[in-house]
Amino acid sequence: MALHKIPGCSGGLVDDTYASAALRSDAPRFKLPVAGAPARDAFELVADELMLDGNARMNLATFCTTWEEKEVRRLMDICISKNMIDKDEYPQTAEIEMRCVHMLADLWHAPESSTTMGCSTTGSSEAAMLSGLAMKRRWYRKRQQQGKSCDRPNLITGPVQICWHKFCRYWDVELREIPFEPGRYTSTPEEVIKRCDENTIGVVSTLGTTFTLQFEPVRQIAAALDKLESERGLDIPLHVDGASGGFLAPFLEPELEWDFRLPRVHSINSSGHKFGLAPLGVGWVVWRCAEDLPEDLIFHVNYLGGDMPTFALNFSRPGGQIVAQYYNFLRYGFEGYRKIQQTCREGARRFADKLRGMGIFDIISAGGPGEVPGVCWKLRPNVKVNFTLYDLADRLRTRGWLVPAYSLPENCQDVVIQRILVRHGVSMDLLAKLAGDLECAVKYFAAHPAGKVTEKEGTAFHH
């Protein structure tokens, strides 16, 4: 009998994934399907949808880790069902979290690194909000003790990431953000001090701004605040947003004083999933000492078993990223991190040199001292080209590269810049290919004038 006439065989032959019922129609969008699908078919359907995303490795807009060792993936698999908040059920994950806190406290020169307070978070944005809450609560308590009004708190920052805007809006704090000036893209001690008053809950200094990748002058700002206290009696704490720089400065510029070596610094946040090399979903906040974290911000719960203090904004979350962070600490050690970050810095320098050689770009930052490994550039004034940086970003997308172009904020909106981050996994070879594709794009526009992609249409700013 012919094979196609045997019922069992013919049914199996047509039961191919892409001939299955699940893949013979559009994916459900608004309602749960009535019936489920075999695991294989559901997987292929979702995997095919994900092909339409950009390639994370070629996304040079993001600060986040996009390359992991296979051992990290294995540890994440082990931890996929572990809820890190359940410290009674998963005590070793809790122990690993605190080991990371103490290691970071030591890396950032806390006076008593083995006893300092800190925790993991879902990212540095949550960590920043916890730091802001601690600053506001300390200020509030002091004002109450002095019998003074507590209804007009303010926070002073340089040009900051959106999380600080969120903090101030959500918790009714006036944000006094220092605007850019032409040629100045960070805060300065003078600009900070002129905004300080008795209602200032704290000052935030950023170690690696998202706009231009530059470190703000933390030591100089701390000194200015020390002087302000001696002259006017205003004791204003300093918080360092080290989302990127907290995992860079200790290895690239160990002599730079930005951390708990400065008594004015009360707290530091950082992203483990950025230059900390951990997978997405982990940040860290560390306070100088236990007294800097008000006790009334700590909650004690026992309904998961045992007494568990918690002071994060999120509650249930996976433990895999914390474990992966600890793995990286063991895997690389101080010297390994130093070598990786130096390699990233060297890659940024080489790419910046290629851009300079093209003669049409001004380099704002190139991953040198006091900067995050990456390159920011703009078109030279009066340069004669028939494209914008938005056009260039759009053209690079045809080769798979995600390289954002964006305008700077208030006072400098007319300045449009482009930026890449050089992270672990962005090899010298990839950077050379990007430089080659960028040169080809410029030549393409010389022969085919661009249609002028607008800021709204072009690639927007990416955190």
WOJORA-V973362 format. One record per helix or strand of 2 or more residues. SS is the DSSP state (A for helix, B for strand). FROM is the first residue (numbers start at 1). TO is the last residue. Records with the same first field share a line. If there is no record, write none. Layout:
SS->FROM-TO, FROM-TO
//
This chain:
A->3-5, 7-14, 17-19, 21-23, 39-50, 56-58, 70-78, 91-107, 124-145, 162-170, 189-193, 218-232, 245-247, 249-252, 290-292, 295-297, 320-358, 389-397, 428-447
B->118-121, 154-157, 174-177, 200-207, 214-215, 238-241, 265-271, 283-287, 299-301, 308-310, 361-365, 374-379, 405-407, 416-421
//
